[in-house]
Each structure stands twice: as C-alpha cells, then as structure tokens.
Amino acid sequence: ASVAFAGFGAAAAAALAVFFRFRLPFSLFLLALSIAGLFYTAIARFADGDLIFGGVATLIVGLATLAAAIIFDMRDPLRASRNSDNAFWLHMAAAPQIMFGLRGLILGSGFAPAGMADAAIMLSVLIAFGLLSLALNRRALIVSGLLSFAASLWVLVDKVGGGGLNTVMLTALIVGASIVLLGGGWKTARRGILKLIPSGGVSGRIFPPEPA
C-alpha cells in the first residue's frame, strides 16, 4: 500500500505539473487515473476491497471524473477550444470506470458473467448511457461502452436461440449496424434528444445545441 500510494501520488503530481506548465490535455487523463489509483488503494487498504469489484467505488470515481469533464465542457459549449480537449480526456477516463461500476452493481462483480435478465438490464443501462452521450455530444462515452454493449447483446442473442456461429454473426451484425447508424445519424439523433432538454441556463451549456 505504501508503494502504491507513493507511486500514484508521484504520478498525480507529475501529471498536474505537466498540465499547469504545458496545458497538455492528455495530462488530465493521466491525472484522473492517478487520483483514481490513490482512491482505490485507500479503499483496498482501509475499507472493504469488494467495494471496488462490486462497483460502488469505481462508479463514484467515474461519476466524479465525469463531473470534472462536464465542468470543462460548460466552459466551451461549441467544443472549439482547449477546454473541449481537456474534457475529452476526462470523459475517456470516466467512461470505463462508470461502465465497470454499473456492471459490478448489476452483476455483483465487474467480472461476473451475466444471465439473460442481468444482460437485459445492463443493455438498458447502456442505451441510457448512450443517450446521455448524445446529449453531451461526446462520442468517447459511447466508444467506451461498446465492449459491454457487445457482451450483453451476446448473452441475449445466445439465450433467445442463437448459439455458435449464429450468435457471433447476429451480435456482430447488430453492433456493426448500430455503429453505422449512430455515426451517420448522430446530428439528427442529437436534435431529437435536445428537444426534451431546456436550451437555456446551465443545461444549455452542459448539453450544447446542435448546429443546423
């Protein structure tokens, strides 16, 4: 634990120094992961390590990192300045931890295999996460959830009569079609979602309008 605290602490200090000296957006990604490492080490050392694999700790860290990313996003609603790049790397750090945390809460462990009911719940959560990604105009969140999406879909396809090569082909077809449709219809889908969100005030800065 002492070595881990020292290592993550030194990494966090170095990343912070690089950010303040060079304003390098990628350094925020390293800073977020280093702080997460400090938090997980503290949980494992002084509390119950199951909080990590059970999803509670990882979800807390992921949501805190997401909140930091949104703060940068609010400074740049048009996604045109360095604040947008800063937010991008924080989103990249947040999304996998949120996915792992949600999976741990639903399945009991971030590495546990999913049954059909668990996979259906996980898939619903991932779709909701995808809608949030659209509203935030952040593809990084969706990309980070693709693996969990494919795994949950695999279980459902297999249980409803796939099996073997059929499961592989159907899962790949659905995932591939989803990526193509989402990529091609991103702007249209965003406009539809934003109709449900107030366009002024704080929400207007968190969920920026989609240009015509």
QUICOR-V915132 format. One record per run of one state. SS is the DSSP state (alpha for helix, beta for strand, coil for the rest). FROM is the first residue (numbers start at 1). TO is the last residue. If there is no record, write none. Layout:
BEGIN
SS&FROM&TO + SS&FROM&TO
END
This chain:
BEGIN
coil&1&1 + alpha&2&22 + coil&23&25 + alpha&26&46 + coil&47&49 + alpha&50&53 + coil&54&55 + alpha&56&75 + coil&76&81 + alpha&82&107 + coil&108&115 + alpha&116&136 + coil&137&138 + alpha&139&144 + coil&145&145 + alpha&146&159 + coil&160&164 + alpha&165&184 + coil&185&185 + alpha&186&194 + coil&195&200 + alpha&201&206 + coil&207&212
END
